[in-house]
Amino acid sequence: MICSQKSYEMVTRPGNVVYGIRCTTGQESPLFFADPTSAERVVELFNRCQLSPNQFLDALRDAVYENFCGR
């Protein structure tokens, strides 16, 4: 993973398709969809979980690799 302390989790739907990221820091746990149309929520995720855009993409890549390549 991209950090020693994971501040997010991938959310999947049937078929292990990643469709969002949930912030796991703090008490709130909102779901942020991995969708280009939800740019404001993605920016909020960066702020809340302190992820940079590159870290966000790394997180998605990690999840895709884990889901489809069986890492």
N, C-alpha and C positions, 0 to 999 in steps of 0.2 A: 504494500500500500504506500501511499505517498507521504504519510506522516507516521511517527511512532505512536502518537495518540490520534486515533481515528475520530474525526469530528462529523462524520456523515455515514450514512448507510445507503446502499442501493436498494431501490424498491422494484420488485419484478412482478409481472403478471404471469398467468399460465403460459408455459413454454419457456420460462426463464428469460423473457424479454424485458430488458431494463426500460422502465418508463419514467423513472423519477429518482430523486435523491432526497433523503430525509436528513435534516440537521439533527445531530444527536448531542449537541452541546446545550447546556441550559435546560430549563424545565419544559419549554415549548418544543414541540417536535413537528413543525409544519412540513408538508410534502412539497417539493419543488419539482415540477415536471421538466424532464429533459426535452424541451420543446422550444424551438427558436421563437415561437410567438410569445413565450413567457419571459422575455428578457428582464422585465422589472423584478420578477421573483428570483431569477438567477442572480441578479445584482444583490438582492437581499440575502441570498444564500452566501455569496462571497463575504458580505459584511458580517453576518451572524456566525458563520463557521470559519471566517477568516481564510477563505480559499481564494486564491488568485484565479483568473480565467484559465491559465495553464494548468493549475492544480485541478480545476473542475474537469477539464478535458482528460487529464491523466486519470482521474477517478472513473470517468466513463469508460476509458480504455481498459482500466483494470477490471471493471465489472464485466465488460464484454468478453474479455479474455477468460475470466473465471467462469462465466456462464457457458461459453461456447467451446472453449478449448480445454475445459476441465482442469484448470491449474490447481 
